[in-house]
Amino acid sequence: MDTGTGPCSARRRTTPAARYASVQQLWAKYCAKAQVTDTIHQLRHVHATELVNAGVSLETIRRRLGHANAQTVLRYADQRDATADAEIRTWR
Protein backbone atom coordinates (compact mmCIF):
# COMPACT_ATOMS: atom_id res chain seq x y z
CA MET A 1 0.00 0.00 0.00
CA ASP A 2 1.39 3.38 -1.03
CA THR A 3 0.44 5.96 1.60
CA GLY A 4 2.10 8.75 -0.34
CA THR A 5 4.20 9.74 2.65
CA GLY A 6 7.30 7.54 2.49
CA PRO A 7 10.53 8.44 0.73
CA CYS A 8 9.76 5.95 -2.07
CA SER A 9 6.22 7.13 -2.64
CA ALA A 10 5.38 7.55 -6.31
CA ARG A 11 3.10 10.47 -5.44
CA ARG A 12 6.01 12.52 -4.04
CA ARG A 13 8.40 11.94 -6.91
CA THR A 14 8.87 14.08 -9.98
CA THR A 15 11.00 11.33 -11.55
CA PRO A 16 10.05 7.66 -11.82
CA ALA A 17 10.98 5.50 -8.82
CA ALA A 18 13.54 2.75 -9.39
CA ARG A 19 12.10 -0.71 -9.88
CA TYR A 20 12.56 -2.90 -6.82
CA ALA A 21 14.14 -5.65 -8.91
CA SER A 22 16.71 -3.18 -10.26
CA VAL A 23 17.60 -2.03 -6.76
CA GLN A 24 17.85 -5.65 -5.60
CA GLN A 25 20.25 -6.46 -8.45
CA LEU A 26 22.48 -3.48 -7.67
CA TRP A 27 22.41 -4.31 -3.96
CA ALA A 28 23.41 -7.93 -4.67
CA LYS A 29 26.29 -6.71 -6.85
CA TYR A 30 27.58 -4.31 -4.18
CA CYS A 31 27.21 -6.90 -1.41
CA ALA A 32 29.13 -9.49 -3.42
CA LYS A 33 31.93 -7.02 -4.07
CA ALA A 34 32.08 -6.04 -0.37
CA GLN A 35 31.56 -9.65 0.79
CA VAL A 36 28.49 -8.63 2.78
CA THR A 37 25.37 -10.78 3.15
CA ASP A 38 22.90 -8.21 4.50
CA THR A 39 19.59 -7.60 2.74
CA ILE A 40 17.95 -4.31 1.86
CA HIS A 41 15.28 -5.09 4.44
CA GLN A 42 17.94 -5.53 7.12
CA LEU A 43 19.36 -2.16 6.09
CA ARG A 44 15.90 -0.65 6.57
CA HIS A 45 15.73 -2.13 10.10
CA VAL A 46 19.16 -0.74 10.96
CA HIS A 47 18.14 2.68 9.65
CA ALA A 48 14.98 2.70 11.79
CA THR A 49 16.95 1.59 14.85
CA GLU A 50 19.55 4.31 14.32
CA LEU A 51 16.79 6.91 14.03
CA VAL A 52 15.24 5.70 17.30
CA ASN A 53 18.63 5.75 19.02
CA ALA A 54 19.20 9.28 17.77
CA GLY A 55 15.98 10.39 19.47
CA VAL A 56 13.83 10.77 16.35
CA SER A 57 10.14 10.43 17.19
CA LEU A 58 8.28 7.27 16.21
CA GLU A 59 5.81 9.41 14.26
CA THR A 60 8.63 10.86 12.14
CA ILE A 61 10.10 7.39 11.58
CA ARG A 62 6.66 6.06 10.69
CA ARG A 63 6.23 8.73 8.05
CA ARG A 64 9.77 8.29 6.71
CA LEU A 65 9.26 4.55 6.27
CA GLY A 66 5.76 5.00 4.86
CA HIS A 67 3.95 2.96 7.50
CA ALA A 68 0.29 3.63 8.24
CA ASN A 69 0.69 2.79 11.95
CA ALA A 70 3.45 3.66 14.44
CA GLN A 71 3.05 0.21 16.04
CA THR A 72 4.71 -1.23 12.93
CA VAL A 73 7.84 0.81 13.67
CA LEU A 74 8.02 -0.64 17.19
CA ARG A 75 8.50 -4.15 15.79
CA TYR A 76 12.00 -3.52 14.56
CA ALA A 77 13.18 -0.20 15.94
CA ASP A 78 14.85 -1.42 19.14
CA GLN A 79 16.49 1.13 21.37
CA ARG A 80 19.88 0.49 22.88
CA ASP A 81 19.81 0.24 26.67
CA ALA A 82 22.00 3.36 26.97
CA THR A 83 19.54 5.36 24.87
CA ALA A 84 16.59 4.23 26.99
CA ASP A 85 18.49 4.97 30.22
CA ALA A 86 19.37 8.49 29.03
CA GLU A 87 15.75 9.14 28.13
CA ILE A 88 14.59 8.06 31.59
CA ARG A 89 17.24 10.24 33.27
CA THR A 90 16.08 13.23 31.20
CA TRP A 91 12.46 12.56 32.15
CA ARG A 92 13.27 12.48 35.86
Phi, psi and omega in degrees: 000128179264110181276349180080007184246343183280166182294342181256011182294130179294332181287340180269343188274146171260345175243155181298142176288150177292145176291142181301319180298323179294317179295318179300317180296315178297317180300315180299320179296313180295319180296319179297317180296322182270358183057048179244144181247010181288150179262166176298322180295322176296322177298320177298317178298315180299317180300313179298318179296317179297321177296316178299314181294337178273359177090012178288138183294151178298327179296318179294318179296317179304312180295318182298321181275349178081021179278148178280336187227134180295335179300328179298321180296324182297335182299324186230004179258077182276132177278146170291154179300320181297323179293315179296318179298317180296321179296319179294318178298321179295320181296321182292000000 
